[in-house]
């Protein structure tokens, strides 16, 4: 049976990557919550998908150039504020596993430290976390810092180099978009010992049925109650 993953919480129901979205995902009984992290100017890990905060790629408005107090002044939808990763983890409180996608540069060290903190001091387990990214240098840093953290390698096209890198860092999962999910891909992943994680994003009943039929281990949807 596929693991039910809430994409950016339950993004089909609440503003994505906000505390209400994560709370909704928990209410819908997800097994795992997927979220995106960046490093802001004042040094905190904040949860947001885009690299900027106003809908445009204006350099003045990149998350990396805003402090946390500045970011907290912004409306992420329905009056909700951008949360820190700590705030989200405290809300989830081990009621679901967490897939942390490293969106921004220089996030690996802080995420590794935070995972270690929650394992040592807040009764989480390493198995509660999956760290994924398109930024392969950041994934390498995670593995160098802590071999116990599971890695998911993200790709859009699933080239052979994607498999090669996944082998090199002993990845746990291969994370691919719905359009690249085929039985051939799943079979190849299985042969090499990888889990298959489908993101970006099976939201219809038809796509979810297809993902299950193809043998995906993890299905990440804006509507996790459909999985």
Secondary structure, DSSP 8 states (H G I E B T S, - for coil): --EEEEETTTTTTS-TTSHHHHHHHHHTT-SEEEEEEEE-TTS-EEE-SSSBSSSS--GGGBGGGS-HHHHHTS--STT----BHHHHHHHHTTSSEEEEEE-STT-HHHHHHHHHHHHHHS---GGGEEEEES-HHHHHHHHHH-TTSEEEEEESS--HHHHHHHHHTT-SEEEEEGGG--HHHHHHHHHTT-EEEEES---SHHHHHHHHHHT-SEEEESSGGG-
